[in-house]
Amino acid sequence: MAGSQGKVAIVNCSGAGVGKPAGLALLANGWKMAIAGRRKEPLEHDA
């Protein structure tokens, strides 16, 4: 993802489902991320 330097993404459903791999892909490409989801435990595990 060219030009992702300094970008911030807000990823919903990031504890499971499509949000988790999408968030991991963004992190791998240099994005900063805020995560959100319904269940606290998966978010704490991945944070």
C-alpha distance matrix in Angstrom:
0.0 3.7 6.4 6.0 9.2 12.1 10.8 13.0 13.1 16.5 16.6 20.0 21.7 19.7 22.7 22.8 21.9 18.4 17.5 17.6 15.2 12.7 13.2 13.1 9.7 8.5 10.8 9.7 6.2 8.6 9.4 13.1 14.8 18.2 19.6 22.4 24.7 28.4 29.4 29.4 29.8 26.5 24.6 26.7 26.2 22.4 22.3
3.7 0.0 3.8 5.6 8.1 11.4 10.9 14.0 14.9 18.6 19.3 22.8 24.8 22.8 26.0 26.3 25.5 22.0 20.9 21.1 18.9 16.3 16.4 16.3 13.1 11.5 13.2 12.2 8.5 9.7 10.8 14.4 16.8 20.2 22.1 25.0 27.6 31.3 32.4 32.3 32.7 29.6 27.5 29.4 29.0 25.2 24.8
6.4 3.8 0.0 3.8 5.5 8.5 8.4 11.9 13.6 17.3 18.8 22.4 24.8 22.9 26.2 27.0 26.5 23.1 21.4 21.9 20.2 17.4 16.9 17.3 14.6 12.1 13.5 13.4 9.6 9.4 9.8 13.0 15.6 18.8 21.3 24.2 27.2 30.9 32.2 31.8 32.6 29.7 27.2 29.0 29.0 25.3 24.3
6.0 5.6 3.8 0.0 3.8 6.3 5.4 8.6 10.2 14.0 15.4 19.1 21.5 19.4 22.7 23.7 23.4 20.3 18.3 18.5 17.2 14.4 13.4 14.0 11.8 8.8 10.0 10.6 7.0 6.3 6.1 9.3 11.8 15.2 17.6 20.7 23.6 27.4 28.5 28.0 28.8 26.0 23.4 25.2 25.3 21.6 20.5
9.2 8.1 5.5 3.8 0.0 3.8 5.6 9.0 11.7 15.4 17.2 21.0 23.5 21.1 24.1 25.6 25.9 23.0 20.6 20.5 19.5 17.1 15.4 15.7 14.1 11.0 11.0 11.7 8.6 6.3 6.7 8.9 12.2 15.6 18.5 21.8 25.1 28.8 29.7 28.7 29.5 27.0 24.2 25.4 25.7 22.1 20.5
12.1 11.4 8.5 6.3 3.8 0.0 3.8 6.7 10.1 13.5 16.0 19.7 22.5 20.3 23.3 25.2 25.8 23.2 20.3 20.5 20.2 17.6 15.4 16.3 15.4 11.8 11.6 13.4 10.9 7.9 6.8 7.3 10.6 13.4 16.7 19.9 23.4 27.1 28.1 26.9 28.1 26.0 22.8 23.9 24.7 21.3 19.3
10.8 10.9 8.4 5.4 5.6 3.8 0.0 3.8 6.8 10.3 12.8 16.4 19.4 17.5 20.8 22.5 22.7 20.0 17.2 17.8 17.7 14.7 12.8 14.4 13.4 9.6 10.4 12.6 10.1 8.0 5.4 6.3 8.5 11.2 14.3 17.3 20.6 24.3 25.7 24.9 26.2 23.9 20.9 22.5 23.4 19.9 18.2
13.0 14.0 11.9 8.6 9.0 6.7 3.8 0.0 3.8 6.9 9.7 13.2 16.3 14.5 17.8 19.8 20.3 18.0 14.8 15.6 16.1 13.3 10.9 13.1 12.9 9.2 9.8 12.9 11.4 9.3 5.7 4.7 5.5 7.6 10.8 13.6 17.1 20.8 22.1 21.3 22.9 20.8 17.6 19.3 20.6 17.3 15.4
13.1 14.9 13.6 10.2 11.7 10.1 6.8 3.8 0.0 3.8 6.1 9.7 12.8 11.4 14.9 16.6 16.8 14.5 11.3 12.5 13.3 10.3 8.2 11.2 11.2 7.9 9.4 12.6 11.6 10.7 6.9 6.3 4.9 6.3 8.4 10.9 14.1 17.8 19.4 19.1 20.7 18.4 15.4 17.8 18.9 15.6 14.4
16.5 18.6 17.3 14.0 15.4 13.5 10.3 6.9 3.8 0.0 3.8 6.6 10.0 9.3 12.7 14.7 15.2 13.5 10.0 11.7 13.5 10.8 8.7 12.2 13.1 10.4 11.6 15.1 14.8 13.9 10.2 8.8 5.8 4.7 5.9 7.5 10.8 14.3 16.2 16.1 18.2 16.2 13.2 15.8 17.4 14.6 13.3
16.6 19.3 18.8 15.4 17.2 16.0 12.8 9.7 6.1 3.8 0.0 3.8 6.6 5.9 9.6 11.0 11.4 9.8 6.2 8.2 10.3 8.0 6.4 10.1 11.3 9.6 11.1 14.3 14.6 14.6 11.3 10.4 7.1 6.3 5.0 6.2 8.5 12.2 13.9 14.4 16.1 13.6 11.2 14.3 15.4 12.6 12.3
20.0 22.8 22.4 19.1 21.0 19.7 16.4 13.2 9.7 6.6 3.8 0.0 3.8 5.3 8.3 9.5 9.9 9.3 6.1 8.7 11.5 9.9 9.0 12.6 14.1 13.0 14.4 17.5 18.1 18.3 15.1 14.0 10.4 8.6 6.1 4.7 5.6 8.9 11.3 12.5 14.6 12.4 10.5 14.0 15.3 13.2 13.4
21.7 24.8 24.8 21.5 23.5 22.5 19.4 16.3 12.8 10.0 6.6 3.8 0.0 3.8 5.6 6.1 6.7 7.4 5.0 7.0 10.3 9.9 9.6 12.4 14.4 14.3 15.4 18.1 19.4 19.9 17.2 16.3 12.7 11.1 7.7 6.0 4.5 7.2 9.0 11.0 12.4 9.8 9.1 12.9 13.6 11.9 13.1
19.7 22.8 22.9 19.4 21.1 20.3 17.5 14.5 11.4 9.3 5.9 5.3 3.8 0.0 3.8 5.5 7.2 7.4 4.2 4.3 7.9 8.0 6.7 9.1 11.7 11.7 12.2 14.8 16.5 17.0 14.6 13.6 10.2 9.2 5.9 6.1 6.0 9.3 9.8 10.7 11.4 8.3 7.0 10.7 10.9 8.6 9.9
22.7 26.0 26.2 22.7 24.1 23.3 20.8 17.8 14.9 12.7 9.6 8.3 5.6 3.8 0.0 3.8 7.2 9.1 7.0 5.7 9.5 10.8 9.6 10.9 14.0 14.6 14.5 16.8 19.1 19.5 17.5 16.3 13.0 11.8 8.1 7.7 6.2 8.3 7.5 8.4 8.2 4.8 5.1 8.6 8.3 7.1 9.3
22.8 26.3 27.0 23.7 25.6 25.2 22.5 19.8 16.6 14.7 11.0 9.5 6.1 5.5 3.8 0.0 3.8 6.6 6.3 5.3 8.3 10.2 10.3 11.4 13.9 15.3 15.8 17.5 19.7 20.9 19.0 18.5 15.4 14.6 11.1 10.5 8.5 10.0 9.5 11.4 10.8 7.4 8.8 12.1 11.1 9.9 12.7
21.9 25.5 26.5 23.4 25.9 25.8 22.7 20.3 16.8 15.2 11.4 9.9 6.7 7.2 7.2 3.8 0.0 3.8 5.5 6.2 7.8 9.2 10.7 12.0 13.6 15.2 16.6 18.0 19.8 21.4 19.6 19.7 16.7 16.2 13.0 12.3 10.4 11.9 12.3 14.7 14.5 11.2 12.3 15.7 14.8 13.2 15.9
18.4 22.0 23.1 20.3 23.0 23.2 20.0 18.0 14.5 13.5 9.8 9.3 7.4 7.4 9.1 6.6 3.8 0.0 3.8 5.6 5.8 6.2 8.6 10.2 10.9 12.4 14.5 15.7 17.0 18.9 17.1 17.7 15.1 15.3 12.7 12.6 11.8 14.0 15.0 17.0 17.1 13.6 13.9 17.4 16.5 14.2 16.4
17.5 20.9 21.4 18.3 20.6 20.3 17.2 14.8 11.3 10.0 6.2 6.1 5.0 4.2 7.0 6.3 5.5 3.8 0.0 3.8 5.8 5.1 5.9 8.5 9.9 10.5 12.1 14.2 15.4 16.7 14.4 14.5 11.6 11.5 8.9 9.2 9.1 12.1 13.2 14.6 15.2 11.8 11.1 14.7 14.4 11.8 13.4
17.6 21.1 21.9 18.5 20.5 20.5 17.8 15.6 12.5 11.7 8.2 8.7 7.0 4.3 5.7 5.3 6.2 5.6 3.8 0.0 3.8 5.4 5.2 6.2 8.7 10.0 10.6 12.3 14.4 15.7 14.0 14.0 11.4 11.8 9.2 10.3 10.2 13.1 13.1 13.9 13.6 9.9 9.6 12.7 11.7 8.8 11.1
15.2 18.9 20.2 17.2 19.5 20.2 17.7 16.1 13.3 13.5 10.3 11.5 10.3 7.9 9.5 8.3 7.8 5.8 5.8 3.8 0.0 3.8 5.4 5.0 6.1 8.6 9.8 10.4 12.4 14.5 13.5 14.5 12.7 14.0 12.1 13.7 13.9 16.8 16.8 17.7 17.1 13.3 13.1 15.9 14.4 11.3 13.6
12.7 16.3 17.4 14.4 17.1 17.6 14.7 13.3 10.3 10.8 8.0 9.9 9.9 8.0 10.8 10.2 9.2 6.2 5.1 5.4 3.8 0.0 3.8 5.5 5.2 6.3 8.8 10.0 10.9 12.8 11.3 12.6 10.8 12.3 11.1 12.8 13.7 16.9 17.7 18.6 18.7 15.1 14.2 17.2 16.4 13.1 14.5
13.2 16.4 16.9 13.4 15.4 15.4 12.8 10.9 8.2 8.7 6.4 9.0 9.6 6.7 9.6 10.3 10.7 8.6 5.9 5.2 5.4 3.8 0.0 3.8 5.4 5.1 6.2 8.6 9.9 10.9 8.9 9.4 7.4 9.1 8.2 10.7 12.3 15.9 16.3 16.5 16.7 13.4 11.7 14.4 14.0 10.4 11.1
13.1 16.3 17.3 14.0 15.7 16.3 14.4 13.1 11.2 12.2 10.1 12.6 12.4 9.1 10.9 11.4 12.0 10.2 8.5 6.2 5.0 5.5 3.8 0.0 3.8 5.4 5.1 6.1 8.7 10.1 9.5 10.5 9.4 11.7 10.9 13.7 15.0 18.3 18.1 18.0 17.4 14.0 12.8 14.8 13.5 9.8 11.1
9.7 13.1 14.6 11.8 14.1 15.4 13.4 12.9 11.2 13.1 11.3 14.1 14.4 11.7 14.0 13.9 13.6 10.9 9.9 8.7 6.1 5.2 5.4 3.8 0.0 3.8 5.5 5.1 6.4 9.0 8.9 11.1 10.8 13.6 13.4 16.1 17.5 21.0 21.2 21.4 21.0 17.5 16.3 18.5 17.3 13.6 14.7
8.5 11.5 12.1 8.8 11.0 11.8 9.6 9.2 7.9 10.4 9.6 13.0 14.3 11.7 14.6 15.3 15.2 12.4 10.5 10.0 8.6 6.3 5.1 5.4 3.8 0.0 3.8 5.4 5.1 6.6 5.3 7.7 7.9 11.1 11.7 14.8 16.9 20.6 21.3 21.1 21.3 18.1 16.2 18.3 17.8 14.1 14.1
10.8 13.2 13.5 10.0 11.0 11.6 10.4 9.8 9.4 11.6 11.1 14.4 15.4 12.2 14.5 15.8 16.6 14.5 12.1 10.6 9.8 8.8 6.2 5.1 5.5 3.8 0.0 3.8 5.3 5.3 5.0 6.5 7.2 10.6 11.5 15.0 17.3 21.0 21.0 20.2 20.1 17.1 15.0 16.5 15.9 12.1 11.8
9.7 12.2 13.4 10.6 11.7 13.4 12.6 12.9 12.6 15.1 14.3 17.5 18.1 14.8 16.8 17.5 18.0 15.7 14.2 12.3 10.4 10.0 8.6 6.1 5.1 5.4 3.8 0.0 3.8 5.6 7.4 9.8 11.0 14.4 15.1 18.4 20.4 23.9 23.8 23.1 22.6 19.4 17.8 19.2 17.9 14.2 14.5
6.2 8.5 9.6 7.0 8.6 10.9 10.1 11.4 11.6 14.8 14.6 18.1 19.4 16.5 19.1 19.7 19.8 17.0 15.4 14.4 12.4 10.9 9.9 8.7 6.4 5.1 5.3 3.8 0.0 3.8 5.9 9.3 11.2 14.9 16.2 19.5 21.8 25.5 25.9 25.4 25.3 22.1 20.2 21.8 21.0 17.2 17.0
8.6 9.7 9.4 6.3 6.3 7.9 8.0 9.3 10.7 13.9 14.6 18.3 19.9 17.0 19.5 20.9 21.4 18.9 16.7 15.7 14.5 12.8 10.9 10.1 9.0 6.6 5.3 5.6 3.8 0.0 3.8 6.7 9.5 13.3 15.3 18.9 21.7 25.4 25.7 24.7 24.9 22.1 19.7 20.9 20.5 16.9 15.9
9.4 10.8 9.8 6.1 6.7 6.8 5.4 5.7 6.9 10.2 11.3 15.1 17.2 14.6 17.5 19.0 19.6 17.1 14.4 14.0 13.5 11.3 8.9 9.5 8.9 5.3 5.0 7.4 5.9 3.8 0.0 3.8 6.3 10.0 12.3 15.8 18.8 22.6 23.2 22.4 23.0 20.4 17.7 19.2 19.4 15.7 14.5
13.1 14.4 13.0 9.3 8.9 7.3 6.3 4.7 6.3 8.8 10.4 14.0 16.3 13.6 16.3 18.5 19.7 17.7 14.5 14.0 14.5 12.6 9.4 10.5 11.1 7.7 6.5 9.8 9.3 6.7 3.8 0.0 3.8 7.2 10.0 13.6 17.0 20.7 21.2 19.9 20.8 18.7 15.5 16.7 17.5 14.1 12.1
14.8 16.8 15.6 11.8 12.2 10.6 8.5 5.5 4.9 5.8 7.1 10.4 12.7 10.2 13.0 15.4 16.7 15.1 11.6 11.4 12.7 10.8 7.4 9.4 10.8 7.9 7.2 11.0 11.2 9.5 6.3 3.8 0.0 3.8 6.3 9.9 13.2 16.9 17.6 16.6 17.7 15.6 12.4 14.0 15.1 11.8 10.0
18.2 20.2 18.8 15.2 15.6 13.4 11.2 7.6 6.3 4.7 6.3 8.6 11.1 9.2 11.8 14.6 16.2 15.3 11.5 11.8 14.0 12.3 9.1 11.7 13.6 11.1 10.6 14.4 14.9 13.3 10.0 7.2 3.8 0.0 3.8 6.9 10.5 14.0 15.0 13.8 15.6 14.0 10.5 12.3 14.2 11.5 9.4
19.6 22.1 21.3 17.6 18.5 16.7 14.3 10.8 8.4 5.9 5.0 6.1 7.7 5.9 8.1 11.1 13.0 12.7 8.9 9.2 12.1 11.1 8.2 10.9 13.4 11.7 11.5 15.1 16.2 15.3 12.3 10.0 6.3 3.8 0.0 3.8 7.0 10.6 11.4 10.7 12.5 10.6 7.3 9.9 11.7 9.3 8.1
22.4 25.0 24.2 20.7 21.8 19.9 17.3 13.6 10.9 7.5 6.2 4.7 6.0 6.1 7.7 10.5 12.3 12.6 9.2 10.3 13.7 12.8 10.7 13.7 16.1 14.8 15.0 18.4 19.5 18.9 15.8 13.6 9.9 6.9 3.8 0.0 3.8 7.2 8.8 8.9 11.5 10.1 7.4 10.4 12.6 11.1 10.5
24.7 27.6 27.2 23.6 25.1 23.4 20.6 17.1 14.1 10.8 8.5 5.6 4.5 6.0 6.2 8.5 10.4 11.8 9.1 10.2 13.9 13.7 12.3 15.0 17.5 16.9 17.3 20.4 21.8 21.7 18.8 17.0 13.2 10.5 7.0 3.8 0.0 3.8 5.8 7.2 9.7 8.5 7.1 10.5 12.3 11.5 11.9
28.4 31.3 30.9 27.4 28.8 27.1 24.3 20.8 17.8 14.3 12.2 8.9 7.2 9.3 8.3 10.0 11.9 14.0 12.1 13.1 16.8 16.9 15.9 18.3 21.0 20.6 21.0 23.9 25.5 25.4 22.6 20.7 16.9 14.0 10.6 7.2 3.8 0.0 3.8 6.6 9.3 9.2 8.9 11.7 13.6 13.8 14.4
29.4 32.4 32.2 28.5 29.7 28.1 25.7 22.1 19.4 16.2 13.9 11.3 9.0 9.8 7.5 9.5 12.3 15.0 13.2 13.1 16.8 17.7 16.3 18.1 21.2 21.3 21.0 23.8 25.9 25.7 23.2 21.2 17.6 15.0 11.4 8.8 5.8 3.8 0.0 3.8 5.8 6.4 7.0 9.2 10.8 11.9 12.9
29.4 32.3 31.8 28.0 28.7 26.9 24.9 21.3 19.1 16.1 14.4 12.5 11.0 10.7 8.4 11.4 14.7 17.0 14.6 13.9 17.7 18.6 16.5 18.0 21.4 21.1 20.2 23.1 25.4 24.7 22.4 19.9 16.6 13.8 10.7 8.9 7.2 6.6 3.8 0.0 3.8 5.8 5.4 6.2 8.7 10.3 10.5
29.8 32.7 32.6 28.8 29.5 28.1 26.2 22.9 20.7 18.2 16.1 14.6 12.4 11.4 8.2 10.8 14.5 17.1 15.2 13.6 17.1 18.7 16.7 17.4 21.0 21.3 20.1 22.6 25.3 24.9 23.0 20.8 17.7 15.6 12.5 11.5 9.7 9.3 5.8 3.8 0.0 3.8 5.4 5.2 6.2 8.8 10.0
26.5 29.6 29.7 26.0 27.0 26.0 23.9 20.8 18.4 16.2 13.6 12.4 9.8 8.3 4.8 7.4 11.2 13.6 11.8 9.9 13.3 15.1 13.4 14.0 17.5 18.1 17.1 19.4 22.1 22.1 20.4 18.7 15.6 14.0 10.6 10.1 8.5 9.2 6.4 5.8 3.8 0.0 3.8 5.5 5.0 6.3 8.6
24.6 27.5 27.2 23.4 24.2 22.8 20.9 17.6 15.4 13.2 11.2 10.5 9.1 7.0 5.1 8.8 12.3 13.9 11.1 9.6 13.1 14.2 11.7 12.8 16.3 16.2 15.0 17.8 20.2 19.7 17.7 15.5 12.4 10.5 7.3 7.4 7.1 8.9 7.0 5.4 5.4 3.8 0.0 3.8 5.4 5.3 5.9
26.7 29.4 29.0 25.2 25.4 23.9 22.5 19.3 17.8 15.8 14.3 14.0 12.9 10.7 8.6 12.1 15.7 17.4 14.7 12.7 15.9 17.2 14.4 14.8 18.5 18.3 16.5 19.2 21.8 20.9 19.2 16.7 14.0 12.3 9.9 10.4 10.5 11.7 9.2 6.2 5.2 5.5 3.8 0.0 3.8 5.5 5.2
26.2 29.0 29.0 25.3 25.7 24.7 23.4 20.6 18.9 17.4 15.4 15.3 13.6 10.9 8.3 11.1 14.8 16.5 14.4 11.7 14.4 16.4 14.0 13.5 17.3 17.8 15.9 17.9 21.0 20.5 19.4 17.5 15.1 14.2 11.7 12.6 12.3 13.6 10.8 8.7 6.2 5.0 5.4 3.8 0.0 3.8 5.8
22.4 25.2 25.3 21.6 22.1 21.3 19.9 17.3 15.6 14.6 12.6 13.2 11.9 8.6 7.1 9.9 13.2 14.2 11.8 8.8 11.3 13.1 10.4 9.8 13.6 14.1 12.1 14.2 17.2 16.9 15.7 14.1 11.8 11.5 9.3 11.1 11.5 13.8 11.9 10.3 8.8 6.3 5.3 5.5 3.8 0.0 3.8
22.3 24.8 24.3 20.5 20.5 19.3 18.2 15.4 14.4 13.3 12.3 13.4 13.1 9.9 9.3 12.7 15.9 16.4 13.4 11.1 13.6 14.5 11.1 11.1 14.7 14.1 11.8 14.5 17.0 15.9 14.5 12.1 10.0 9.4 8.1 10.5 11.9 14.4 12.9 10.5 10.0 8.6 5.9 5.2 5.8 3.8 0.0
